[in-house]
Amino acid sequence: MPISPDLAFILTLVLRMAVAAAFVVTASIITERSGPVIGALVATLPISAGPSYVFLALDHNAAFIAQAALVSLPINAATIFLALIYVLLAQRHGVLVSVTAAIVVWFGLGVLVQMTTWSLTVGIVANIVVCAICLPLAQRYRAVRMPPIARRWYDVPLRAALVAVLVATVVGMSSRVGPGISGTIALFPIVFTSLMLILHPRIGGPPTAAVIANGLWGLIGFGIALAVLHVAALQFGSAVALSLALATCVGWNLGLWGYGRGRRLAR
């Protein structure tokens, strides 16, 4: 029995709200206890984009998924710029100014992405150029000691509610606009934005910026995963392509963790 479009939308929304809330709360708690590096590795897993692509794959063929991944590549570059803008502003400004400016930049770049025809090569080059610019600028802000935090009983429910509301807002916006803009909004960096809104008032701008700055390296892996998804969807179908893309993200982040751990042990 086919699912009605309204029911499918509600189920998608509830799932994305629950998954994103669970992972963001987990990432924020891990960050407070383990530091910005581990928190960033959790935050840069495909928490929000993953479910979006799964539901797209249920409704569309592999060619559609391949094209969506192609558009997502420059959107990933826009997310890297969002992270850099926040990292720089959070050193001296409050959460409202820092997050708002970062989001405005992201949407501005998203509009430019929609106005451009992208190929796989151009999308990869765009990510390489953006990483070459942003990673050195954010490097100095990666190492910050996490301040001690006294957790209150309502912290976890409040964080989950904040993320759920943000997810509902983004998904609701995407249902009211055209398919091109909808595809961009679907990749809105919900996890990064939620971490900014949750951690900045609690631990301050510089420690929160350290989490985001470390997350830039995880976004490299996400960009590679999108390229894998584009190529594999055309060759092997959506299910195999999504599995390979997820394995790429997880493998990249585990590699980052292993590399960092090895450097610490070598000191």
Summary of the structure (lengths in Angstrom):
residues: 267
radius of gyration: 17.9
end to end distance: 60.6
largest distance: 60.6
contacts: 907
relative contact order: 0.18
helix: 83%
strand: 0%
